[in-house]
């Protein structure tokens, strides 16, 4: 019996923030996978190693976690005043499904460096030494991201002394500005607060009625108070991810929150929208020991936040969720703002399982309506490997 030989596709394996993913130039993909559709999804699934009923992604590039089962497609931008178009695919581990409903804020840090190194940014916009300003169009949610990428002798600087909790080794700092981060209709269902309120009572059958802030900013996110669901906000991954009842509870909260936010029309649709919305629980600052054994003091942070991604507690914090946290913290009355002590603020430092993270946001109140012009945070990025990925020629 004849079998199709493997083909190779030019690709780069990159870390961005606390995530890893396989990056492609759109032009390097097989022709049938250069546009949305089944062929593209099947190719990415095979590259990453999904669906895998064993949950390990052994036969692919994925790392069997939500932070490492990711793909990125980049191309020169066709939009005015932008350099590169950025499309993110969250690849399901155990299902034949690629979720295109949201962005990855962590991998956003790697987009500018990749774009410069792979000729997607005009050479005239890259200084010989200094900081290159890369204007990114985030195609999943129709938003602009500005990346500040350090350059030395015309080459992206990857090494440095910037430390990011959740990443073992230091690297060069990449500052990101998420412009007008409240999701629009194309991104996630309309207004920053889709219910029109900064705090709601969310009825979740089997769980109860929870106080919640549901916000579209960075990524649609449902915030609840840790204490209301039996937690302190100092939990690490094992406390949640080893508890099937807890995971089922969070999925119920996520599904009912998605319905309330207008992201889905029926609860059944939640299973096909795994990447969004996120669920996070917040609490006032407290001492705790991070996953690396580092002591985090209550006085070093403004509040505690734990967030779930793809059904599991995240080992650190998703970049887009950090944008959501920063945005909600800047708006009085939200659960995030209240946990941080209330009042007006333009930045917040929060504790997550791996340590702490600082994020800023510029919020404006006009006639009672809140808007955020941009959210700012720093990440880092590094090429881990580049060359080709190989997949069976008949797999897409």
C-alpha positions in Angstrom: 0.0 0.0 0.0 1.3 3.4 -1.0 1.5 6.2 1.6 1.8 9.9 0.9 5.3 11.2 1.8 5.9 14.0 4.3 6.1 17.5 3.1 8.0 20.3 4.8 6.7 23.8 5.6 8.9 26.7 6.6 8.2 27.6 10.2 9.7 29.1 13.4 9.1 27.9 16.9 9.0 30.9 19.2 8.4 31.8 22.8 6.4 34.9 23.4 5.8 35.9 27.0 4.8 32.8 28.9 3.6 30.9 25.8 5.1 29.0 22.9 3.8 28.5 19.4 4.6 27.7 15.8 4.9 30.8 13.5 4.3 30.8 9.8 4.5 33.4 7.1 1.2 33.0 5.2 3.1 32.9 1.9 5.0 29.8 3.1 1.9 27.7 3.8 0.7 25.2 1.2 -1.6 27.0 -1.2 -4.8 25.3 0.1 -3.9 26.4 3.6 -3.3 30.0 2.9 -6.9 30.9 3.4 -9.5 30.1 6.1 -11.0 26.7 5.9 -10.7 23.0 6.6 -7.3 22.6 4.9 -5.7 25.3 7.0 -7.2 23.9 10.3 -6.2 20.3 9.4 -2.6 21.4 8.7 -2.2 23.3 12.0 -3.8 20.4 13.9 -1.3 18.0 12.4 1.7 20.3 13.0 0.7 20.7 16.7 -0.2 17.0 17.1 -3.9 17.2 17.6 -6.4 15.7 18.3 -4.6 13.5 20.8 -6.8 11.3 23.0 -3.7 10.8 25.2 -3.5 14.5 25.8 0.2 14.6 25.2 0.7 15.9 21.6 3.7 13.5 21.3 3.4 13.4 17.5 3.6 17.1 17.0 5.0 20.5 18.1 2.5 21.1 20.9 3.4 20.9 24.6 0.0 19.5 25.8 -1.0 22.7 27.6 -3.1 25.7 26.6 0.2 27.8 26.7 2.0 25.6 24.2 -0.7 24.5 21.8 -0.7 27.6 19.6 -0.1 28.7 16.0 0.4 32.0 14.4 0.1 33.1 10.7 1.7 36.4 9.7 1.7 38.4 6.5 2.5 41.9 5.3 -0.4 44.1 6.2 -2.8 45.3 3.6 -4.2 47.9 6.0 -3.1 51.5 6.0 -0.6 52.5 8.8 0.1 48.8 9.7 3.1 46.7 9.1 1.9 43.1 9.6 -1.3 41.2 9.9 -1.4 38.7 12.8 -3.7 35.8 13.0 -3.7 33.5 16.0 -5.1 29.9 16.2 -5.6 28.2 19.6 -5.3 24.5 18.8 -7.4 22.1 20.9 -5.4 19.3 22.4 -7.9 16.5 22.4 -10.4 17.7 19.8 -10.1 18.4 16.0 -10.7 22.1 16.5 -8.8 25.3 16.0 -10.3 28.3 17.8 -9.9 31.6 16.0 -12.2 33.6 18.3 -9.5 35.6 20.2 -5.9 36.8 20.4 -2.9 35.5 22.4 -1.4 38.4 24.2 1.8 36.5 25.2 2.6 35.5 21.6 1.9 39.1 20.5 5.3 39.9 22.0 6.9 37.6 19.4 5.0 39.0 16.4 7.2 42.1 16.0 10.5 40.3 16.3 9.4 37.6 13.8 8.0 40.1 11.4 11.3 42.1 11.3 13.5 39.0 11.0 11.4 37.5 8.2 11.1 40.6 6.0 7.5 41.5 6.8 8.4 45.0 8.0 9.9 47.5 5.5 13.6 47.9 6.1 13.2 51.7 6.2 11.2 51.2 9.4 13.9 49.3 11.2 16.7 51.3 12.8 20.3 50.1 12.7 20.3 50.5 16.5 17.5 51.5 18.8 13.8 50.4 19.0 11.7 49.4 16.0 8.0 50.4 16.2 6.0 47.5 14.6 2.4 48.3 13.9 0.4 45.0 14.2 -3.1 44.4 12.9 -4.6 41.7 15.2 -6.9 40.0 12.6 -8.9 37.8 15.1 -10.3 40.8 17.0 -9.7 43.6 14.5 -7.5 45.6 16.9 -4.1 47.4 16.7 -1.1 46.4 18.8 2.1 48.5 18.8 5.3 46.5 19.6 8.5 48.2 20.6 11.2 45.8 19.5 14.9 46.4 20.5 17.3 46.3 17.5 21.1 46.1 17.5 23.1 46.4 14.3 20.0 45.9 12.3 19.1 42.6 14.0 16.4 42.0 16.6 17.9 41.8 20.1 16.6 38.8 21.9 18.9 38.5 24.9 18.8 40.9 27.8 18.1 41.2 31.5 14.3 41.6 31.5 12.8 39.1 33.9 9.3 37.8 33.5 7.7 35.6 36.2 6.7 32.3 34.6 9.8 32.4 32.3 13.0 30.8 33.6 15.6 32.9 31.8 15.9 36.7 31.3 15.6 38.2 27.8 15.2 41.5 26.0 12.1 43.5 26.9 9.4 44.0 24.3 6.8 46.6 25.3 3.3 46.2 23.9 0.6 48.7 23.5 -2.9 47.3 23.0 -4.8 50.1 21.4 -8.5 50.6 22.2 -8.5 47.1 23.7 -12.3 46.9 24.3 -13.5 44.3 21.8 -15.7 45.5 19.0 -18.5 43.7 17.3 -16.2 41.7 15.1 -14.0 40.7 18.1 -16.4 39.7 20.8 -19.9 40.9 20.9 -19.9 44.7 21.2 -19.4 47.1 24.1 -16.7 46.9 26.8 -19.4 45.8 29.3 -21.9 43.8 27.2 -24.6 43.9 29.8 -24.2 47.6 30.3 -23.1 47.2 33.9 -19.7 46.9 35.6 -21.0 44.3 38.0 -23.7 41.7 37.5 -25.4 38.9 39.2 -24.6 35.8 37.1 -26.9 32.8 37.7 -25.1 29.5 37.2 -27.2 26.4 37.8 -25.6 24.0 40.2 -23.2 26.7 41.4 -25.4 29.6 42.5 -25.7 33.3 41.8 -22.3 34.9 41.6 -21.3 38.6 41.6 -19.4 39.0 38.3 -17.7 41.6 36.1 -18.0 40.6 32.5 -15.8 42.7 30.2 -14.6 42.7 26.6 -11.1 44.1 26.7 -8.0 42.3 25.4 -10.1 39.2 25.5 -13.7 38.6 26.8 -13.3 37.8 30.5 -15.6 36.8 33.4 -14.3 37.9 36.8 -15.7 36.5 40.0 -14.7 36.9 43.6 -12.5 34.0 44.9 -14.2 33.9 48.2 -17.6 33.3 46.6 -16.5 30.1 45.0 -14.5 28.8 47.9 -11.0 30.0 47.1 -8.5 32.5 48.5 -6.8 33.7 45.3 -3.4 32.2 46.4 -4.0 28.9 44.7 -1.5 27.3 42.4 -2.2 25.0 39.4 -2.4 21.7 41.3 -5.2 23.0 43.6 -7.5 23.5 40.7 -6.3 21.3 37.9 -6.4 18.1 40.0 -10.0 18.7 41.0 -12.5 17.6 38.3 -15.4 19.2 40.2 -13.6 22.5 40.3 -12.9 22.4 36.6 -16.5 21.5 35.8 -17.7 24.4 38.0 -15.5 26.8 36.1 -16.7 25.5 32.8 -20.3 26.1 33.9 -19.4 29.7 34.9 -17.7 30.2 31.6 -20.6 28.8 29.5 -23.3 30.8 31.3 -21.1 33.9 31.3 -20.5 33.5 27.5 -24.3 33.3 27.0 -24.9 36.4 29.2 -22.2 38.3 27.3 -23.8 37.5 23.9 -20.8 35.5 22.7 -22.9 32.4 22.1 -26.6 31.8 21.5 -26.9 28.4 23.2 -24.9 26.8 26.0 -24.0 24.0 23.6 -21.9 26.4 21.5 -19.5 27.0 24.4 -17.7 23.7 23.6 -16.8 25.1 20.1 -15.5 28.3 21.6 -12.9 27.0 24.1 -10.5 30.0 23.8 -13.0 32.6 24.8 -14.2 33.9 27.2 -11.7 33.4 30.0 -12.7 33.0 33.6 -10.7 34.6 36.4 -11.2 34.9 40.2 -9.8 37.8 42.2 -9.0 38.6 45.8 -7.4 41.2 47.9 -3.6 41.0 48.1 -2.1 38.4 50.5 1.3 36.7 51.0 1.8 33.4 49.1 4.5 31.2 47.7 4.7 31.1 43.9 5.1 27.9 41.8 8.9 28.5 41.6 9.1 28.8 45.4 9.4 32.6 45.3 7.8 34.5 48.3 5.3 37.1 47.1 4.5 39.6 49.7 1.1 41.2 50.0 2.7 44.7 50.0 4.3 44.0 46.6 1.0 43.6 44.8 -2.4 45.3 44.5 -4.5 42.2 44.2 -4.5 38.5 43.5 -5.8 37.0 40.2 -6.0 33.4 39.0 -7.3 32.7 35.5 -8.3 29.6 33.5 -7.4 29.0 29.9 -8.8 26.1 27.8 -10.3 24.5 30.9 -7.2 24.6 33.1 -5.8 27.1 35.6 -3.0 29.0 33.8 0.5 28.6 35.1 1.0 32.4 35.0 -1.3 34.8 33.2 -2.5 35.1 29.6 -1.4 38.3 28.1 -4.8 39.2 26.8 -6.3 38.5 30.2 -3.6 40.8 31.7 -5.0 43.5 29.4 -8.5 42.7 30.7 -7.2 42.9 34.3 -5.5 46.3 33.7 -8.6 47.7 32.0 -11.0 46.5 34.6 -8.7 47.7 37.4 -8.8 51.2 35.9 -12.6 51.4 36.1 -14.2 52.0 39.5 -16.8 49.6 40.6 -15.5 46.4 38.8 -14.6 43.4 41.0 -10.9 43.9 39.9 -10.9 47.5 40.9 -12.5 46.7 44.2 -10.1 43.9 45.0 -7.2 46.3 44.3 -8.6 48.8 46.8 -10.9 50.9 44.7 -10.5 54.4 43.4 -8.9 55.7 40.2 -5.7 54.0 39.0 -3.7 53.9 35.8 -1.7 50.7 36.6 -1.9 47.6 38.7 0.5 44.9 39.8 -1.2 41.6 40.5 -0.1 38.3 41.8 -0.5 35.1 39.7 0.6 31.5 40.2 4.2 32.2 38.9 4.7 35.6 40.5 3.7 39.1 39.6 2.9 41.2 36.6 2.5 44.9 36.1 0.0 46.3 33.5 -1.1 49.8 32.8 -4.3 51.2 31.2 -5.5 54.6 30.2 -9.3 54.9 31.1 -11.5 57.8 30.2 -15.1 58.5 31.5 -17.2 60.4 29.1 -20.8 61.1 30.2 -20.8 58.0 32.3 -19.4 55.7 29.7 -16.0 54.3 30.2 -13.5 53.7 27.4 -9.8 52.7 27.5 -7.5 54.2 24.9 -4.7 51.6 25.4 -3.3 49.0 27.8 0.5 48.7 28.2 2.6 45.8 29.4 6.1 44.3 28.8 6.9 40.8 27.8 9.9 39.2 26.0 10.3 36.8 23.1 12.9 34.5 21.7 13.3 32.2 18.7 13.7 28.6 19.9 14.1 26.9 16.6 13.6 27.7 12.9 13.6 25.7 9.7 10.7 23.4 8.6 8.0 21.4 10.2 7.0 18.2 8.5 3.5 16.7 8.1 2.2 13.8 6.0 1.2 15.2 2.6 -2.3 13.8 2.8 -3.1 15.1 6.3 -4.8 18.4 5.1 
